[in-house]
Amino acid sequence: MSDYIVSARKYRPQTFDTLVGQKSIATTLKNAIKNDQLAQAFLFCGSRGVGKTSTARILAKTINCSNRTENIEACGECESCLSFDEGQSLNVYELDAASNNSVEDIRSLIDQVRIAPQLGAYKVYIIDEVHMLSTAAFNAFLKTLEEPPKHAIFILATTEKHKIIPTILSRCQIFDFNRIKISDIADHLSQIAVKEGIDAENEGLHLIAQKADGALRDALSIFDQIVSFSGKTLTYKTVIENLNVLDYDYYFRLVEYALDEDVSSSLLLYHEIVDNGFDGHQFIIGLSEHYRNLLICKDQKTVELLEVADSIKEKYLEQSGQIEAKHIMRALGVLSKADGSYKASKNQRLLVELTLMQLCSIKNELEKKKP
């Protein structure tokens, strides 16, 4: 049997300081532990892969540690920490509400809450996907959640806060987890690549981070997939091949053709894109994003909104200097109209080609309007 462990498990955060992109939440929880002001019920909300369950486990481990560090982190060496790391801790009870959502499941949990911990100060109950509990189960849980024994702490995690009844919300200290920034995900992937002895290009890691859409777990899964494909060398080219993502270079070339009013080259390039198997609608969306990035590069105050690798950012800055803001705005209007019309169009390829022709005519139109 293979000893291989996926990166999402192998590099799961073990301390507050190793949490990615949730610094304010980590600081708040550490201060609560330090000042002995722990709530008895927490609700962790946020999209998938942002660290809700990992934070819950770190909190459970830290509050029962008998030899916490000065930085309010679990020591990892005491009896409580060792039993937690080995998955044998009797002080941490995890329940998946997606598959254990009945009144009987909650009553069984309530029966366990009465039993005091044998080791450590607290028994921690982590209920994942808590919004999946039935209304009857929520009601059965209310009294215990409001007045639990002193040794019990509940940590509820959910991706859909709006589905939780107000009476539960009012009994919890609520933490809203942020989507993780692309730069934070890319930096984390870079650290993992170094540890794993993988030669990774920064542009490739940024592209993985963008594809993950703010979810670190998704980014790590994509990272593993591409490493399986490419071995110990992860390049920008292998990432776009594996993820079927359109190369930035296509968009830079199309804008150049539009500025040169070169309709033929634009149509031939789009033909190449279609031949490579890319969807026309995704192409329109991608080109819109490209023009949007050019627009935010027109002002130094908004350049930081550009979430791409440094080498790509330089290309955007260079191209934005060659195009007027009113030209970009007109192009975004054309692309927005094409985006809205795409699904209803009977000849979608012709729609995209007409859009490219319109983009190539913008410069001429603007020059005619000049006094």
C-alpha atoms as a printed R data frame, in Angstrom:
    type eleno elety resid chain resno       x      y       z
1   ATOM     1    CA   MET     A     1   0.000  0.000   0.000
2   ATOM     2    CA   SER     A     2   1.320  3.465  -0.949
3   ATOM     3    CA   ASP     A     3   2.278  5.955   1.771
4   ATOM     4    CA   TYR     A     4   1.281  8.878  -0.486
5   ATOM     5    CA   ILE     A     5  -0.768 11.586   1.238
6   ATOM     6    CA   VAL     A     6  -2.508 14.331  -0.748
7   ATOM     7    CA   SER     A     7  -1.157 17.833  -0.099
8   ATOM     8    CA   ALA     A     8  -4.471 19.076   1.358
9   ATOM     9    CA   ARG     A     9  -4.011 16.573   4.226
10  ATOM    10    CA   LYS     A    10  -0.223 16.538   4.428
11  ATOM    11    CA   TYR     A    11   0.009 20.328   4.736
12  ATOM    12    CA   ARG     A    12  -3.152 20.964   6.735
13  ATOM    13    CA   PRO     A    13  -2.435 23.812   9.222
14  ATOM    14    CA   GLN     A    14  -1.511 22.564  12.701
15  ATOM    15    CA   THR     A    15  -1.196 25.924  14.504
16  ATOM    16    CA   PHE     A    16  -2.866 29.336  14.323
17  ATOM    17    CA   ASP     A    17   0.279 30.823  12.778
18  ATOM    18    CA   THR     A    18   0.159 28.378   9.854
19  ATOM    19    CA   LEU     A    19  -3.414 29.308   8.885
20  ATOM    20    CA   VAL     A    20  -3.421 30.876   5.426
21  ATOM    21    CA   GLY     A    21  -5.344 34.106   4.822
22  ATOM    22    CA   GLN     A    22  -7.235 34.197   8.167
23  ATOM    23    CA   LYS     A    23  -4.897 36.259  10.336
24  ATOM    24    CA   SER     A    24  -7.577 38.348  12.080
25  ATOM    25    CA   ILE     A    25  -9.580 35.268  13.110
26  ATOM    26    CA   ALA     A    26  -6.441 33.523  14.397
27  ATOM    27    CA   THR     A    27  -5.473 36.604  16.435
28  ATOM    28    CA   THR     A    28  -8.981 36.928  17.928
29  ATOM    29    CA   LEU     A    29  -9.080 33.269  18.989
30  ATOM    30    CA   LYS     A    30  -5.565 33.405  20.468
31  ATOM    31    CA   ASN     A    31  -6.485 36.501  22.495
32  ATOM    32    CA   ALA     A    32  -9.659 34.795  23.732
33  ATOM    33    CA   ILE     A    33  -7.575 31.826  24.951
34  ATOM    34    CA   LYS     A    34  -4.929 34.100  26.497
35  ATOM    35    CA   ASN     A    35  -7.506 36.202  28.386
36  ATOM    36    CA   ASP     A    36  -9.632 33.186  29.330
37  ATOM    37    CA   GLN     A    37 -12.641 34.645  27.499
38  ATOM    38    CA   LEU     A    38 -13.651 31.673  25.370
39  ATOM    39    CA   ALA     A    39 -17.245 31.547  24.200
40  ATOM    40    CA   GLN     A    40 -19.019 28.229  24.631
41  ATOM    41    CA   ALA     A    41 -20.381 28.187  21.093
42  ATOM    42    CA   PHE     A    42 -18.698 29.338  17.868
43  ATOM    43    CA   LEU     A    43 -20.054 29.499  14.334
44  ATOM    44    CA   PHE     A    44 -17.443 29.429  11.549
45  ATOM    45    CA   CYS     A    45 -18.907 30.590   8.216
46  ATOM    46    CA   GLY     A    46 -17.328 30.796   4.784
47  ATOM    47    CA   SER     A    47 -16.979 29.159   1.392
48  ATOM    48    CA   ARG     A    48 -15.317 25.775   0.924
49  ATOM    49    CA   GLY     A    49 -11.585 25.356   1.465
50  ATOM    50    CA   VAL     A    50 -10.958 28.517   3.514
51  ATOM    51    CA   GLY     A    51  -9.937 26.777   6.758
52  ATOM    52    CA   LYS     A    52 -13.092 26.480   8.900
53  ATOM    53    CA   THR     A    53 -12.591 22.867  10.029
54  ATOM    54    CA   SER     A    54  -8.808 23.297  10.316
55  ATOM    55    CA   THR     A    55  -9.315 26.318  12.603
56  ATOM    56    CA   ALA     A    56 -11.815 24.370  14.692
57  ATOM    57    CA   ARG     A    57  -9.300 21.540  15.173
58  ATOM    58    CA   ILE     A    58  -6.467 23.943  16.001
59  ATOM    59    CA   LEU     A    59  -8.686 25.662  18.593
60  ATOM    60    CA   ALA     A    60  -9.692 22.300  20.107
61  ATOM    61    CA   LYS     A    61  -6.051 21.193  20.309
62  ATOM    62    CA   THR     A    62  -4.772 24.487  21.745
63  ATOM    63    CA   ILE     A    63  -7.299 24.935  24.560
64  ATOM    64    CA   ASN     A    64  -6.555 21.436  25.902
65  ATOM    65    CA   CYS     A    65  -2.775 21.748  25.620
66  ATOM    66    CA   SER     A    66  -1.159 21.596  29.081
67  ATOM    67    CA   ASN     A    67   1.994 23.425  28.010
68  ATOM    68    CA   ARG     A    68   0.999 26.214  25.608
69  ATOM    69    CA   THR     A    69   3.762 28.368  24.147
70  ATOM    70    CA   GLU     A    70   4.144 32.090  24.860
71  ATOM    71    CA   ASN     A    71   2.595 32.706  21.442
72  ATOM    72    CA   ILE     A    72  -0.573 30.837  22.531
73  ATOM    73    CA   GLU     A    73   0.058 27.790  20.358
74  ATOM    74    CA   ALA     A    74  -0.229 24.086  21.218
75  ATOM    75    CA   CYS     A    75   3.128 22.589  22.231
76  ATOM    76    CA   GLY     A    76   2.606 19.407  20.214
77  ATOM    77    CA   GLU     A    77   4.419 17.365  22.872
78  ATOM    78    CA   CYS     A    78   2.115 17.004  25.885
79  ATOM    79    CA   GLU     A    79  -0.154 13.985  26.361
80  ATOM    80    CA   SER     A    80  -3.233 15.871  25.112
81  ATOM    81    CA   CYS     A    81  -1.483 17.125  21.947
82  ATOM    82    CA   LEU     A    82  -0.015 13.712  21.138
83  ATOM    83    CA   SER     A    83  -3.372 11.946  21.506
84  ATOM    84    CA   PHE     A    84  -4.963 14.628  19.312
85  ATOM    85    CA   ASP     A    85  -2.285 14.235  16.594
86  ATOM    86    CA   GLU     A    86  -2.753 10.465  16.622
87  ATOM    87    CA   GLY     A    87  -6.533 10.870  16.238
88  ATOM    88    CA   GLN     A    88  -7.177  9.192  19.606
89  ATOM    89    CA   SER     A    89  -8.283 12.193  21.675
90  ATOM    90    CA   LEU     A    90 -11.458 11.578  23.655
91  ATOM    91    CA   ASN     A    91 -11.908 15.329  24.140
92  ATOM    92    CA   VAL     A    92 -12.720 16.113  20.512
93  ATOM    93    CA   TYR     A    93 -15.931 14.843  18.939
94  ATOM    94    CA   GLU     A    94 -16.569 15.546  15.248
95  ATOM    95    CA   LEU     A    95 -19.995 15.176  13.691
96  ATOM    96    CA   ASP     A    96 -20.821 15.502   9.999
97  ATOM    97    CA   ALA     A    97 -24.303 17.033   9.998
98  ATOM    98    CA   ALA     A    98 -24.772 16.186   6.308
99  ATOM    99    CA   SER     A    99 -25.108 12.490   7.164
100 ATOM   100    CA   ASN     A   100 -26.088 12.760  10.869
101 ATOM   101    CA   ASN     A   101 -28.884 15.320  10.752
102 ATOM   102    CA   SER     A   102 -31.691 13.682  12.720
103 ATOM   103    CA   VAL     A   103 -33.045 14.368  16.233
104 ATOM   104    CA   GLU     A   104 -31.606 11.009  17.392
105 ATOM   105    CA   ASP     A   105 -28.098 12.051  16.317
106 ATOM   106    CA   ILE     A   106 -28.336 15.308  18.283
107 ATOM   107    CA   ARG     A   107 -29.790 13.553  21.350
108 ATOM   108    CA   SER     A   108 -26.862 11.119  21.281
109 ATOM   109    CA   LEU     A   109 -24.486 14.101  21.189
110 ATOM   110    CA   ILE     A   110 -26.324 15.807  24.085
111 ATOM   111    CA   ASP     A   111 -25.954 12.616  26.171
112 ATOM   112    CA   GLN     A   112 -22.185 12.720  25.604
113 ATOM   113    CA   VAL     A   113 -21.951 16.424  26.538
114 ATOM   114    CA   ARG     A   114 -22.794 15.612  30.167
115 ATOM   115    CA   ILE     A   115 -19.621 13.511  30.569
116 ATOM   116    CA   ALA     A   116 -16.648 15.556  31.839
117 ATOM   117    CA   PRO     A   117 -13.250 15.249  30.096
118 ATOM   118    CA   GLN     A   118 -10.769 12.714  31.481
119 ATOM   119    CA   LEU     A   119  -7.744 14.668  30.242
120 ATOM   120    CA   GLY     A   120  -7.581 18.424  29.694
121 ATOM   121    CA   ALA     A   121 -10.066 21.152  30.572
122 ATOM   122    CA   TYR     A   122 -12.557 20.985  27.703
123 ATOM   123    CA   LYS     A   123 -14.539 18.629  25.522
124 ATOM   124    CA   VAL     A   124 -14.929 20.147  22.070
125 ATOM   125    CA   TYR     A   125 -17.784 19.263  19.712
126 ATOM   126    CA   ILE     A   126 -17.159 20.162  16.070
127 ATOM   127    CA   ILE     A   127 -20.279 19.972  13.900
128 ATOM   128    CA   ASP     A   128 -19.475 20.358  10.212
129 ATOM   129    CA   GLU     A   129 -22.060 21.489   7.607
130 ATOM   130    CA   VAL     A   130 -24.377 22.371  10.496
131 ATOM   131    CA   HIS     A   131 -26.955 23.933   8.131
132 ATOM   132    CA   MET     A   132 -27.867 20.367   7.077
133 ATOM   133    CA   LEU     A   133 -29.490 19.623  10.459
134 ATOM   134    CA   SER     A   134 -33.245 19.195  10.328
135 ATOM   135    CA   THR     A   135 -35.485 21.780  12.013
136 ATOM   136    CA   ALA     A   136 -36.358 19.251  14.729
137 ATOM   137    CA   ALA     A   137 -32.642 18.564  15.327
138 ATOM   138    CA   PHE     A   138 -31.944 22.305  15.604
139 ATOM   139    CA   ASN     A   139 -34.733 22.662  18.166
140 ATOM   140    CA   ALA     A   140 -33.430 19.702  20.167
141 ATOM   141    CA   PHE     A   141 -29.985 21.331  20.184
142 ATOM   142    CA   LEU     A   142 -31.118 24.805  21.341
143 ATOM   143    CA   LYS     A   143 -31.200 24.341  25.119
144 ATOM   144    CA   THR     A   144 -27.841 22.578  25.286
145 ATOM   145    CA   LEU     A   145 -26.250 25.198  23.061
146 ATOM   146    CA   GLU     A   146 -27.566 28.006  25.280
147 ATOM   147    CA   GLU     A   147 -26.563 26.479  28.623
148 ATOM   148    CA   PRO     A   148 -23.875 23.828  28.070
149 ATOM   149    CA   PRO     A   149 -21.748 22.414  30.917
150 ATOM   150    CA   LYS     A   150 -18.635 24.504  31.668
151 ATOM   151    CA   HIS     A   151 -16.370 21.841  30.132
152 ATOM   152    CA   ALA     A   152 -18.198 21.795  26.755
153 ATOM   153    CA   ILE     A   153 -17.402 23.987  23.740
154 ATOM   154    CA   PHE     A   154 -19.330 23.757  20.466
155 ATOM   155    CA   ILE     A   155 -17.800 24.762  17.139
156 ATOM   156    CA   LEU     A   156 -20.279 24.801  14.273
157 ATOM   157    CA   ALA     A   157 -19.049 25.144  10.691
158 ATOM   158    CA   THR     A   158 -21.132 25.975   7.634
159 ATOM   159    CA   THR     A   159 -20.892 27.154   4.043
160 ATOM   160    CA   GLU     A   160 -24.490 28.417   4.110
161 ATOM   161    CA   LYS     A   161 -25.035 30.698   7.089
162 ATOM   162    CA   HIS     A   162 -28.422 31.913   5.785
163 ATOM   163    CA   LYS     A   163 -29.897 28.424   6.291
164 ATOM   164    CA   ILE     A   164 -29.244 28.427  10.042
165 ATOM   165    CA   ILE     A   165 -32.200 29.462  12.200
166 ATOM   166    CA   PRO     A   166 -31.844 32.809  14.063
167 ATOM   167    CA   THR     A   167 -32.177 31.187  17.484
168 ATOM   168    CA   ILE     A   168 -28.972 29.202  16.803
169 ATOM   169    CA   LEU     A   169 -27.150 32.268  15.433
170 ATOM   170    CA   SER     A   170 -28.004 34.281  18.555
171 ATOM   171    CA   ARG     A   171 -26.337 31.693  20.782
172 ATOM   172    CA   CYS     A   172 -23.009 31.624  18.880
173 ATOM   173    CA   GLN     A   173 -19.982 33.838  18.478
174 ATOM   174    CA   ILE     A   174 -19.848 34.199  14.692
175 ATOM   175    CA   PHE     A   175 -16.646 34.255  12.613
176 ATOM   176    CA   ASP     A   176 -16.886 34.963   8.878
177 ATOM   177    CA   PHE     A   177 -13.925 33.462   7.007
178 ATOM   178    CA   ASN     A   178 -12.553 35.378   4.022
179 ATOM   179    CA   ARG     A   179 -11.931 33.932   0.588
180 ATOM   180    CA   ILE     A   180  -8.161 33.479   0.523
181 ATOM   181    CA   LYS     A   181  -6.245 35.948  -1.660
182 ATOM   182    CA   ILE     A   182  -4.610 34.649  -4.822
183 ATOM   183    CA   SER     A   183  -1.213 35.963  -3.680
184 ATOM   184    CA   ASP     A   184  -1.515 34.117  -0.330
185 ATOM   185    CA   ILE     A   185  -2.425 30.847  -2.070
186 ATOM   186    CA   ALA     A   186   0.435 31.234  -4.575
187 ATOM   187    CA   ASP     A   187   2.934 31.910  -1.740
188 ATOM   188    CA   HIS     A   188   1.708 28.845   0.145
189 ATOM   189    CA   LEU     A   189   2.010 26.655  -2.967
190 ATOM   190    CA   SER     A   190   5.523 27.999  -3.497
191 ATOM   191    CA   GLN     A   191   6.521 26.927   0.035
192 ATOM   192    CA   ILE     A   192   5.081 23.445  -0.531
193 ATOM   193    CA   ALA     A   193   6.899 23.153  -3.871
194 ATOM   194    CA   VAL     A   194  10.208 23.898  -2.100
195 ATOM   195    CA   LYS     A   195   9.486 21.279   0.596
196 ATOM   196    CA   GLU     A   196   8.580 18.686  -2.047
197 ATOM   197    CA   GLY     A   197  11.634 19.471  -4.203
198 ATOM   198    CA   ILE     A   198   9.506 20.699  -7.118
199 ATOM   199    CA   ASP     A   199  10.855 23.350  -9.472
200 ATOM   200    CA   ALA     A   200   7.764 25.544  -9.925
201 ATOM   201    CA   GLU     A   201   7.334 28.657 -12.057
202 ATOM   202    CA   ASN     A   202   5.677 31.564 -10.263
203 ATOM   203    CA   GLU     A   203   3.304 32.188 -13.210
204 ATOM   204    CA   GLY     A   204   2.077 28.584 -13.028
205 ATOM   205    CA   LEU     A   205   1.404 28.790  -9.279
206 ATOM   206    CA   HIS     A   206  -0.524 32.049  -9.734
207 ATOM   207    CA   LEU     A   207  -2.666 30.422 -12.403
208 ATOM   208    CA   ILE     A   208  -3.470 27.514 -10.057
209 ATOM   209    CA   ALA     A   209  -4.376 30.032  -7.334
210 ATOM   210    CA   GLN     A   210  -6.699 31.885  -9.722
211 ATOM   211    CA   LYS     A   211  -8.384 28.648 -10.800
212 ATOM   212    CA   ALA     A   212  -8.990 27.707  -7.146
213 ATOM   213    CA   ASP     A   213 -11.231 30.787  -6.679
214 ATOM   214    CA   GLY     A   214 -10.236 31.531  -3.071
215 ATOM   215    CA   ALA     A   215 -10.259 27.923  -1.824
216 ATOM   216    CA   LEU     A   216  -6.893 26.642  -0.604
217 ATOM   217    CA   ARG     A   217  -8.019 23.005  -0.612
218 ATOM   218    CA   ASP     A   218  -8.987 23.281  -4.295
219 ATOM   219    CA   ALA     A   219  -5.597 24.863  -5.067
220 ATOM   220    CA   LEU     A   220  -3.757 21.994  -3.366
221 ATOM   221    CA   SER     A   221  -5.825 19.409  -5.265
222 ATOM   222    CA   ILE     A   222  -5.015 21.125  -8.586
223 ATOM   223    CA   PHE     A   223  -1.349 21.348  -7.547
224 ATOM   224    CA   ASP     A   224  -1.242 17.575  -6.893
225 ATOM   225    CA   GLN     A   225  -2.936 16.875 -10.229
226 ATOM   226    CA   ILE     A   226  -0.401 18.925 -12.182
227 ATOM   227    CA   VAL     A   227   2.575 17.469 -10.300
228 ATOM   228    CA   SER     A   228   1.275 13.992 -11.235
229 ATOM   229    CA   PHE     A   229   1.164 15.160 -14.853
230 ATOM   230    CA   SER     A   230   4.484 17.007 -15.036
231 ATOM   231    CA   GLY     A   231   6.698 15.417 -12.364
232 ATOM   232    CA   LYS     A   232   9.205 17.551 -10.466
233 ATOM   233    CA   THR     A   233   8.987 20.514 -12.873
234 ATOM   234    CA   LEU     A   234   5.838 22.643 -12.799
235 ATOM   235    CA   THR     A   235   5.759 25.239 -15.577
236 ATOM   236    CA   TYR     A   236   3.201 27.798 -16.732
237 ATOM   237    CA   LYS     A   237   2.818 25.800 -19.963
238 ATOM   238    CA   THR     A   238   2.015 22.506 -18.189
239 ATOM   239    CA   VAL     A   239  -0.567 24.296 -16.016
240 ATOM   240    CA   ILE     A   240  -2.472 25.797 -18.967
241 ATOM   241    CA   GLU     A   241  -2.331 22.443 -20.800
242 ATOM   242    CA   ASN     A   242  -3.602 20.474 -17.826
243 ATOM   243    CA   LEU     A   243  -6.298 22.923 -16.748
244 ATOM   244    CA   ASN     A   244  -7.357 23.771 -20.316
245 ATOM   245    CA   VAL     A   245  -6.879 27.490 -19.619
246 ATOM   246    CA   LEU     A   246  -6.363 29.994 -22.424
247 ATOM   247    CA   ASP     A   247  -2.861 31.509 -22.355
248 ATOM   248    CA   TYR     A   248  -2.638 35.227 -21.486
249 ATOM   249    CA   ASP     A   249  -0.604 35.655 -24.678
250 ATOM   250    CA   TYR     A   250  -3.703 35.165 -26.838
251 ATOM   251    CA   TYR     A   251  -5.459 38.092 -25.192
252 ATOM   252    CA   PHE     A   252  -2.397 40.369 -25.452
253 ATOM   253    CA   ARG     A   253  -2.144 39.560 -29.173
254 ATOM   254    CA   LEU     A   254  -5.863 40.179 -29.781
255 ATOM   255    CA   VAL     A   255  -5.649 43.638 -28.181
256 ATOM   256    CA   GLU     A   256  -2.613 44.404 -30.365
257 ATOM   257    CA   TYR     A   257  -4.591 43.358 -33.462
258 ATOM   258    CA   ALA     A   258  -7.533 45.507 -32.345
259 ATOM   259    CA   LEU     A   259  -5.228 48.536 -31.976
260 ATOM   260    CA   ASP     A   260  -3.731 47.829 -35.426
261 ATOM   261    CA   GLU     A   261  -7.269 47.347 -36.851
262 ATOM   262    CA   ASP     A   262  -6.117 43.959 -38.131
263 ATOM   263    CA   VAL     A   263  -9.388 42.043 -38.585
264 ATOM   264    CA   SER     A   264  -7.827 39.143 -40.535
265 ATOM   265    CA   SER     A   265  -5.253 38.309 -37.841
266 ATOM   266    CA   SER     A   266  -7.942 38.532 -35.124
267 ATOM   267    CA   LEU     A   267 -10.199 36.056 -36.942
268 ATOM   268    CA   LEU     A   268  -7.320 33.667 -37.670
269 ATOM   269    CA   LEU     A   269  -6.233 33.752 -34.004
270 ATOM   270    CA   TYR     A   270  -9.788 33.024 -32.860
271 ATOM   271    CA   HIS     A   271  -9.909 30.126 -35.350
272 ATOM   272    CA   GLU     A   272  -6.757 28.736 -33.678
273 ATOM   273    CA   ILE     A   273  -8.376 29.124 -30.239
274 ATOM   274    CA   VAL     A   274 -11.509 27.244 -31.360
275 ATOM   275    CA   ASP     A   275  -9.368 24.506 -32.963
276 ATOM   276    CA   ASN     A   276  -7.626 24.039 -29.609
277 ATOM   277    CA   GLY     A   277 -10.995 23.169 -28.082
278 ATOM   278    CA   PHE     A   278 -11.779 26.350 -26.140
279 ATOM   279    CA   ASP     A   279 -15.365 27.480 -25.606
280 ATOM   280    CA   GLY     A   280 -16.427 30.739 -27.314
281 ATOM   281    CA   HIS     A   281 -18.317 32.037 -24.271
282 ATOM   282    CA   GLN     A   282 -15.354 31.471 -21.956
283 ATOM   283    CA   PHE     A   283 -13.195 33.263 -24.527
284 ATOM   284    CA   ILE     A   284 -15.501 36.319 -24.415
285 ATOM   285    CA   ILE     A   285 -15.431 36.288 -20.583
286 ATOM   286    CA   GLY     A   286 -11.625 35.956 -20.592
287 ATOM   287    CA   LEU     A   287 -11.169 38.802 -23.071
288 ATOM   288    CA   SER     A   288 -13.483 40.993 -20.965
289 ATOM   289    CA   GLU     A   289 -11.331 40.226 -17.910
290 ATOM   290    CA   HIS     A   290  -8.241 41.159 -19.937
291 ATOM   291    CA   TYR     A   291  -9.660 44.569 -20.889
292 ATOM   292    CA   ARG     A   292 -10.750 45.083 -17.280
293 ATOM   293    CA   ASN     A   293  -7.171 44.411 -16.150
294 ATOM   294    CA   LEU     A   294  -5.883 46.931 -18.708
295 ATOM   295    CA   LEU     A   295  -8.312 49.523 -17.319
296 ATOM   296    CA   ILE     A   296  -7.221 49.116 -13.702
297 ATOM   297    CA   CYS     A   297  -3.591 49.463 -14.851
298 ATOM   298    CA   LYS     A   298  -4.374 52.993 -16.068
299 ATOM   299    CA   ASP     A   299  -4.227 54.258 -12.460
300 ATOM   300    CA   GLN     A   300  -1.468 53.474  -9.947
301 ATOM   301    CA   LYS     A   301  -4.060 53.383  -7.143
302 ATOM   302    CA   THR     A   302  -5.859 50.398  -8.686
303 ATOM   303    CA   VAL     A   303  -2.864 48.414  -9.993
304 ATOM   304    CA   GLU     A   304  -2.856 46.392  -6.750
305 ATOM   305    CA   LEU     A   305  -6.242 44.931  -7.804
306 ATOM   306    CA   LEU     A   306  -4.388 42.999 -10.514
307 ATOM   307    CA   GLU     A   307  -3.982 39.470  -9.140
308 ATOM   308    CA   VAL     A   308  -1.430 37.977 -11.544
309 ATOM   309    CA   ALA     A   309   2.247 37.045 -11.433
310 ATOM   310    CA   ASP     A   310   4.750 39.930 -11.578
311 ATOM   311    CA   SER     A   311   5.944 39.076 -15.102
312 ATOM   312    CA   ILE     A   312   2.340 39.136 -16.409
313 ATOM   313    CA   LYS     A   313   1.667 42.366 -14.502
314 ATOM   314    CA   GLU     A   314   4.540 44.042 -16.368
315 ATOM   315    CA   LYS     A   315   2.940 43.053 -19.694
316 ATOM   316    CA   TYR     A   316  -0.386 44.523 -18.602
317 ATOM   317    CA   LEU     A   317   1.257 47.787 -17.540
318 ATOM   318    CA   GLU     A   318   3.098 47.993 -20.854
319 ATOM   319    CA   GLN     A   319  -0.011 47.343 -22.973
320 ATOM   320    CA   SER     A   320  -2.238 49.667 -20.911
321 ATOM   321    CA   GLY     A   321   0.183 52.485 -21.768
322 ATOM   322    CA   GLN     A   322  -0.549 51.912 -25.472
323 ATOM   323    CA   ILE     A   323  -4.343 52.131 -25.239
324 ATOM   324    CA   GLU     A   324  -6.653 54.964 -24.154
325 ATOM   325    CA   ALA     A   325  -9.136 54.497 -21.295
326 ATOM   326    CA   LYS     A   326 -12.101 55.449 -23.511
327 ATOM   327    CA   HIS     A   327 -11.016 52.757 -26.008
328 ATOM   328    CA   ILE     A   328 -11.030 50.166 -23.178
329 ATOM   329    CA   MET     A   329 -14.463 51.312 -21.978
330 ATOM   330    CA   ARG     A   330 -15.878 51.003 -25.501
331 ATOM   331    CA   ALA     A   331 -14.353 47.499 -25.826
332 ATOM   332    CA   LEU     A   332 -15.845 46.417 -22.494
333 ATOM   333    CA   GLY     A   333 -19.260 47.617 -23.694
334 ATOM   334    CA   VAL     A   334 -18.958 45.558 -26.897
335 ATOM   335    CA   LEU     A   335 -17.854 42.453 -24.971
336 ATOM   336    CA   SER     A   336 -20.567 42.864 -22.329
337 ATOM   337    CA   LYS     A   337 -23.211 42.939 -25.069
338 ATOM   338    CA   ALA     A   338 -21.716 39.811 -26.684
339 ATOM   339    CA   ASP     A   339 -21.668 38.042 -23.298
340 ATOM   340    CA   GLY     A   340 -25.377 38.778 -22.780
341 ATOM   341    CA   SER     A   341 -26.312 37.674 -26.299
342 ATOM   342    CA   TYR     A   342 -24.150 34.540 -26.512
343 ATOM   343    CA   LYS     A   343 -26.543 31.894 -25.161
344 ATOM   344    CA   ALA     A   344 -29.506 33.134 -27.220
345 ATOM   345    CA   SER     A   345 -27.494 33.349 -30.438
346 ATOM   346    CA   LYS     A   346 -28.227 30.806 -33.209
347 ATOM   347    CA   ASN     A   347 -24.724 31.249 -34.697
348 ATOM   348    CA   GLN     A   348 -22.408 31.711 -31.739
349 ATOM   349    CA   ARG     A   349 -19.172 31.578 -33.712
350 ATOM   350    CA   LEU     A   350 -20.373 34.387 -35.989
351 ATOM   351    CA   LEU     A   351 -21.337 36.423 -32.904
352 ATOM   352    CA   VAL     A   352 -17.782 36.173 -31.536
353 ATOM   353    CA   GLU     A   353 -16.261 36.995 -34.932
354 ATOM   354    CA   LEU     A   354 -18.498 40.072 -35.277
355 ATOM   355    CA   THR     A   355 -17.429 41.103 -31.780
356 ATOM   356    CA   LEU     A   356 -13.765 40.888 -32.807
357 ATOM   357    CA   MET     A   357 -14.504 42.953 -35.907
358 ATOM   358    CA   GLN     A   358 -16.179 45.601 -33.739
359 ATOM   359    CA   LEU     A   359 -13.154 45.672 -31.421
360 ATOM   360    CA   CYS     A   360 -10.910 46.265 -34.443
361 ATOM   361    CA   SER     A   361 -13.053 49.235 -35.546
362 ATOM   362    CA   ILE     A   362 -13.096 51.100 -32.190
363 ATOM   363    CA   LYS     A   363  -9.870 53.030 -32.830
364 ATOM   364    CA   ASN     A   364 -11.133 54.341 -36.167
365 ATOM   365    CA   GLU     A   365 -14.509 55.360 -34.652
366 ATOM   366    CA   LEU     A   366 -12.831 57.280 -31.827
367 ATOM   367    CA   GLU     A   367 -10.512 59.102 -34.218
368 ATOM   368    CA   LYS     A   368 -13.477 60.212 -36.367
369 ATOM   369    CA   LYS     A   369 -15.121 61.760 -33.299
370 ATOM   370    CA   LYS     A   370 -12.056 63.844 -32.456
371 ATOM   371    CA   PRO     A   371 -12.595 67.564 -33.209
